[in-house]
Amino acid sequence: MGFLLDDILLLPVNGLVWVADKLKDSAEAEFLDESRVQESLLALQMRLEMDEISEREYMEQETELLKRLEDIRKYKEQKNSG
């Protein structure tokens, strides 16, 4: 009987923990999506070729995107090895 009462009382807390876990998983999946970064690199290349951005802007943004891609890969590697 005590376990049933505990379950009933903890239901809202357990529900919030579940929702928080799902939000964390979703955010992590979005952050770790290499294809999004690769698409951004392709779009950046197209903007350069269409003279929408300067060579300097391209280099700055490309550096950021490549760093992000490297960070994603390192994180995945650490997560899989640990």
N, C-alpha and C positions, 0 to 999 in steps of 0.2 A: 504494500500500500504506500509506503514511504517513497518508493521509486517512482510510482505513478504521479504522486504529488510533486516530486522534484522535476519530473519531465514536464509537467504542466507549467510549473513556475518558470522553468528555464527555456520554454518554447520561444518566447520573444527574443531572448538573447541568442539562442542557437540559430534562429532565423536571420538575425542581423549578421552573425558570424558567417553564415552561408552566403549571404548576399555580398558581404565584403570580400570573401574568397573569390566569388565569381567575377566581381569587378576587377580585382587584382589580376586574375588570370586573363581577363579580356584586355586589360591595359598592357600586360606583359606581352601578350601575343601580338598586339598592334605595334608595340615598341620594337619587338624582335623580328618584324616582318622585313626580311631582306629585299623582297621583291618591290616593296614600296620605295626603298632607297634607290634601287636600280632604276625604277621608273622615273624617279626624280632626276637621276643622272642623265637619262635619255632625254627627258624634257629640257633639262638645262643645256644639253648639247644642241638640241633643236633651236632653242632661243638664241644661242650664240650664232649658229649658222644663218638664222633669219635676221641677224643684226639687231635683235631686241635687247641684248646686253653686251657690255664691253668684254674684252678679253680679261681684263682685271677682275670684273665682277664674276665672270665665269670661273676663273682660277680660285677665287675666294670661296665661292659656293661649292665648287667641286671638292676642294680640300675639306670643307665641313662634312659633305656627304660621304666622302671616302673614309673620314675619321669615324663617322657614325657607323658605317658598314663594318669597319674594323672592330669597333666596340661591341657591336652585336655579335660578331663571330667569336670574339674573345669571351664574352659573357656565356654564350651557348657552350663553348668548349669547357669553360670552368664548371658550368652547371652539369654537364654530362660526365665530367671526370670526378666531381665531388659528390 
